[in-house]
Amino acid sequence: MRGIFLRCVFLWATLQRSNRQTAAVPASVSSRCEGDILLLQDSSGSVANHDFSCFLRFASNLLRPFSLGRGHVRVALLQVGTSPQLEFNLDDHNNQESLQTALRTVSQLQGDTNNVAALEVAQQILTKTEGNGPKILLWLTDGVQPGDVDKPMLELKAQGVSVLIVCTIYGDYQVLKRVVTPPLVSHLYSVDIDSINIITEDLRTAIIKIICAEQLNVIHLTSHSAVLQWSPILTADSGYYELLYKSVRTTSPEFRKTLSGDYSRAELTNLQPETTYTASLRPESNQRLFSTLSVDFTTLPDVLSPAEVSLSESGPHQIRVSWGPLQLDRVQRYTLEYGAIPSGRVQIMALTNQATSALLTGLEPGTQYLVTVNALHVDGKERAMSVRACTQEVGSNRGTGGAGGASSMASPYRGVGRLLGQLGETKLPEPPLRPLHSHHLLTPNYTFSTTHPRCTKQSSVCVSSLQVGTRRRNMLHC
């Protein structure tokens, strides 16, 4: 009898919590929200069935308060697998009952994690649709080995799409941080899948700020530019917008733009790095008075590519090298050089300015390589960064993940590389003498740094990926 009573209390508490989360948005707010939300759901084999179900329940609860249909919020669901699958499109569900039923009946695809192909479809859905209201790509993923997503994500954001991400704690946080729309604190969440509901209200608030009327938002930010977006208030025939912006520095000039009434976003260029600006948008119309919208933002530091180099997909004969940030307007081309330490023959790969990764093949097992990524910038200057990479021994089970491929090793390598000038010689540096004994340390895959008690400044250190049951870990060799 006591057990039945406790179960009833637990069920009541769960329902109360769900009701509080659902009722967190006043009807006056949810009814004036207008925009498109595309759920990009990782449905590949790297996502456990339990995690997949948790993501869908989370999406169901997140979207429940919104009014749906044209003139309100439209929702689509695109699944990521070997080939992308559009589960339902933006105009398929005009009420909550229909949407909730559809979310409950979604089946997992399994297969590979082909995010790049899915993002191509996402771009067609969000940029070819009617209307100029706010658009959101909400990416629900384990975040493991996201692939070369920098370029398609950059294109989406340049076209006015806000990218929000929820990933598990095993995701490649550094890559996801690069592609999400700022601010990170409200648009990028790395969570334990069983505690995902704790972010529901915060993420919903972030969505409301983007798609609800009377909001001016920064949807894309670089060191020298910012893209502002707002919900449509006017039409081409009913008025125009006056956009003013300036640095918060008292001596800086104020800039002014006049925009047609059918505009819903504007790009501010020639901004200064690491500078705080204030922008205001004043709708002008003879029909009625509108409130002035405003927003403050700070531009990013002036970072030149490559600013970070990471490694993944390590095997006995291959390693994938990734770098960032993607800077199409500032980089002419990349050159990748690699060779076995200490005196292996240097291999050279020439890559376009659109490349953000390359797979090195034909490597020797159990060997350390020095890998250098060099960028030739449009001003003729070169910038390079090097990392030391280790291939696995033959027969090693490290890095052999389940479906979906090897686990990501991007985080442990992030920031390990040393900055070089223009490479004038091909001789590789001599590594420190290898210790007689090798020490190992096992860390979670999402660990960005750690301390090895037996490593010294003279130690040779290498990081490999290890599959332990259904979880991925990193093995630090010293």
N, C-alpha and C positions, 0 to 999 in steps of 0.2 A: 504493500500500500504506500509506504514511504517512497519507494522508487517511482511509482506512478505520479505521486505528488511532485517530486523533484523534476521529473520530465515535463510536467505541465508548467512548472515555474520557469524552466529553461525555455520552453516554447513561447511562453508569454513574453519573456524578456527579449527573445529574438525578434518577435513580431513588433514589440514596442520600439526596438532599435531601428528596425527596418522602416517603421512608420515615421520615426523622427527624421531619418535620412531622406525619405521621400518627400516629407512635408517641409524640408528645409528651404525650399524656394517658394516665396509667395506667388499666388496666382497672378498678381499684377506684374510681377517680373517675368515669369515664364511665358505669359501670353504676349508680351511685346518683344520676345526674342525672335529673330528671323535670320536664318542662315542655313548652310549645308554642312553636315557632319558625315565624314566617311570613316567608318571603322575599318582599320587595316588589321585584321586578326591573323596572327601567326598560327597556322593550322598544320605546320609541318611535323615530321616525325620527331624533331628535337624537343617538342613540347609534350609533356606527359598528358595523358587523358584527363587526369585530375586538374592540372593547371589550365588546360583548355576550357574545361567546364567552369572553373572559377572566373576566368576572363569573361565568359559570356554572361554569367550571373552578375558580375560587376558592371558590365555594360548595360544590362537590363535595368539595374537599380539606378545607375547614373542618369539614364535618359528618361526615366519614368515621369518626372514632373513636367516635361516640356510639352507644349501644344505642337502637334505635328501637321504637316501639309504645306502647300504653297501659301506664302504669306506668314508662315511660322517657321518651324524647324523641320528640315528634311534629313532623313538618315539613310545611308547605304552601308552595306557590309561587303567587304572584299576579303576573301581568304587567300593566304599566302601558302603555297605548296610548290611542287615541282613546276606546275603551271598555275597562274592565278585563277580564281573562280569567283565571279560576282554572284554572291548569294541573293542579294536583292538591291535594287537601285533606288535613287533618291525619291522617286514619285510612287514607289510601290506601296507605301504604308502611310495612311493619312490619319490614323488614330492609334492610341496606345495599345489597345487590345490586339490589333493586327500586328504591331511591331513586337510586342512581348511574345506572342505566339510564334512568330518567325524566329526570334532569338532562341526560344526553347527547342526548336527542331533542327538547329544547325548541327551538321555532322563534321567531324574532323577529317581533313584530307589525307594526312600523313605525307610521306615523300620528302623531297629536299626543301630547303629554305631559299627560294628564289625571290628575294626581296626586290631586286632590280626589275624583274619582269612585272611584278605586282605594282611597283611604283609607276611604271609606264601606263598601266591601265588606270591607276588612280589619277594620274595627270589628265587623262582624257575625261574621266568622270567629273572632276572638279573644275576644270578650266573650259570645257566645251559645253557646259550646261547653261541654261537660260538664267538671267538675273545676274546682278552684280553685288549681291549681298556677301557678308563674310563667309569664308569657307575654312573648315577645320579638317585636318587629317589627324585622327586619333589612332596611334599605332600601339597595339597591344601585343607584346612579344616577350620571349624569353631573353632576347637581346644577344644571344650567343652567335658569334660570327655573322653579323648583319650583312657583310659583303660590301661592294662598292656603291654605297648609297649616297655618298656626298653629292655627286653631280645631280642625280634626279631630285634629291631633296632641295638643293639650291635652286633648281629650276622651279619647283613648286612654290617655294617661298618668294621667289622673284615675281611670281604671278599672283601673289596676294594670298596664298594659302598659309594658314597658321598650323605648324606641326607640333602636336602634343604627344608625349610618349609615356607609356607605363610599361616597365620591364621588370623582370624578376631580378633578384640580387646576384644572379650569375651572368647578367648581361655585360656587354662591352660598353661600360659607362662612358669611356672617353670618346668613342665614335658617336654614341647617341647624344652626348653633350654638344658635339660639333653640329649636328643636323637639326636639333630642336630649335623652335622659335623662342627667343628670350621673352620673359625672364625664366631662368632655369628653375628657380625655387617653386614656381607654380605650374610649370609646363613639363617638367621631367621628374618622374617618380620611379625609384628603384625600391621594390617592396618584396617582402616575403609573401608568396602567393596566398598563404592561408590567412594573412592579415590585410589583404588588399582593400577590404571595405573601409579601413581607417582613412583612406585618402579620398573617399567618394565626395564628401562635401567640398574639400579644397579644390579638387579637379572640376567639379561642377561650377564652383564659383569662377574659376579661371575661364571656363567655357562661356559663362554668362557675360563676363567682361568683354568677350570677343564678339558675341553674336547679338547682344541686346542693344537696343537703341540708346542714343545719347551717351555713347562711349567713343573715345578716340584712343586707338591702340597702336603700339609699335609692333609690327609683325615680322620685321626683318631688320637686322642691325649688323653693321660692319664697323670697321675703324673710320671709314670716310662717308658712310651713307646710312640712311634709315628709311624704311617704308612705313608710312602711316595708313591706317585703315579705319573706316567708320561705317556704321549701318546707313543705308541710303535715307536721307531726310527730304531732299528735293528731287526735282526732275529737271531735264534740260529746259523746259518751258516755264518752270515756276520760280527759278532764281539761280543763284550762283554761290560759290564758297569763297571766302577770304581766308587764306592760310598764312599765318605769321609764325616765324620761328627765329630764335636767337640763342646764343650762348648765355649762360647765367652770369658770365663775367660782365661787370658793369660797363666796360668800355666797348664791348662788341656791338657791331651794327645789327639791326633787325632786318630780316629778309621777308619779302611778301610775295605770295603767289595768288592769282585769281583763277579759280577752277570752275568748270561748267557744273551745272546742277546735277548732271547724271554721273559725276565722278563719285567713287567711293574709296579711293586710295590715292596716295601721292608719294613720290620718292624724293627725299631730300638728299642732295649730293654735295660734294666738296666740303664735307664736315671735317673737323679736327679730331684726331684720335684722343681717347680718354678725356672727353670733354662733355660736360652736362649741358643739355639744351632744353629749352622749354618751347613748346609748340601749341598754338591755339587755332581752332577752326571755327569761323563765324559764318553760319548760314544766313544769306541775305535773300529776303523774299518780300514781295508786296502783299502776300496773302495773309501772313501771320508772323509773329515774332518767335525766334528760336533762341535757345540758350547757346552760349559759346562753349565748345568742347575744348579741353586742354589736356596735355600730357607732358611729363618730364622724362627724359631718357639720357643715358650716358653712353657714348660711343665706345667701341671696344679698343683695346691696345692695338697699335700698328704692328701686327705680326706678319713676318714674311715666311712663305713656305720654302722648305719644309721646317715647321716648328716642332713637329713630333713625328717619330717613326716607331712603328709597332710591328710585332711578328705574330703569326698565327699559322695554323695548319702544318705544324712541324711533323716531319716524318724522317725515315732514314735517308731519303733521297730528295726531299723538297722542303721548302719553307716559303710561306707567303709574307711579303713585306708590304706594309701599308704606311701611308704618310698623309699629312694634312697641314694646314687647311687647303681646300681647293680654291685656287685664285686664278680663274680663267683670264681675267683682264690684266694680270700682273706677271704671269709666267709664260715664257715662250715654249719651253720644253723641259723634260726631265731626263737625266742620265742616271742609271743605276749601275754601280760597280760593286763586285763582290769577288772574294777569293778566300781560300783556306789560310788560316793563320798557322805558321808565321810567314811563309814564303810561297803560297800557292799562286798559280797563274790567275791574273785578274780578268774576270769576264765583264763585258760592258753591254748594257741594254739601253737603247734609245727609246724614249716614250713621249707621247704627246702631252700637252698641258692639261688634258682632260683626265689623265691617269691618276688614280689614287692608290693603286696597289699593283703588285706584280708577283707571279708565282715563280720562284727559282727552282729549277729541276736539274736532275743529273748530278746531285751533290753526293759527297762521300758520307757514309754512315759514321756516327759518333765523332764528328769533326766540328771544330769551331771555325766560323767564318766571320770576316769583317765585311759588313754591308754598308755602303754609302749611297745615299740619295742626294743628288745634286740638281738644283734648279737654276736654269738660266732665265733671269728676269728680263722684262722688256727694256729696262734701262741699261742692259748689258752687264749688270752685276750678277755674280753667282753666289749661291748660298747652299751649303751642304751640311748634312748631318749623318753620323755613323752610329751603328749599333753592332754589338757582337752577338752572333746567333749560333745556336748549337743544333745540329741534326741528332736524331735519335739513333741508338744502336739498333742493328738488325735484330728483329725478334722482340723488340721492346713493345709493351702494350700501352705505353704512354701516348696520349693524344688520340687514341682510338675510341672516339665517342660512338654513341649509338646512331640511329638514323639522324641524318642532318649533318654528319661529318665531324671533324675533329673539333675539340673545344678551343675557345679563343684564348690566346696568350697575350692579348694586346696590353692589358693593364699592367702586368709585371714589368714589361719592357718600357712602358711609357716613361719618357724622361731620362732613360739610361744613356741615350746617345750623347755623343759629344759634338759640339759645333766645330765645323772645319771651315777654312777659307777655300779658295780655289785649289783643287787637287793638282799638285805639280809633279808628283811621283807615284809610282805604282807599287813600290815595295811596302808590304804590310808591316805594321809594328809588331815587335816581338812581345808575346804575352808574358806575364809573370810566370816563374817556374811553377809547375803544377805540383801541389802537395802530394805527399806519398799516400795519404789516405783521403778518401772522398766522404764528405759528410752531407747528409740530406735533411731537408726540412719540408714538411707538408703543410701547405696553407690553402685556405679557400680560394676559389677561382676569382672571386671578386675583391681579393686583397690587392691594394695598390702599392703597398710597401710593407716591409717587415724587417726584423732584426735577427740575424743568424748568430747564435752565441759562439760558434767556432770559426767564423770567417774573420779574416784580418784584412788590412788594406792591401796586402800582397797576394790575397787569395784570388783564384780564377773562379768566377761565379757564372753559372748558367741556369736558366729556368726552362723546365719542360712541363708539358701538360699531361695530366694523369686522370684516367677514368677510374673512379672508385664506386662500384655499384652503379647507381643511377645518377650519382653526383660527380661533377668535375672538380678537380683540385689542381694546384700547381706544385711542382716539386723543385725546390731550390737546391742545386748541387754546388758544393763548395770544396 
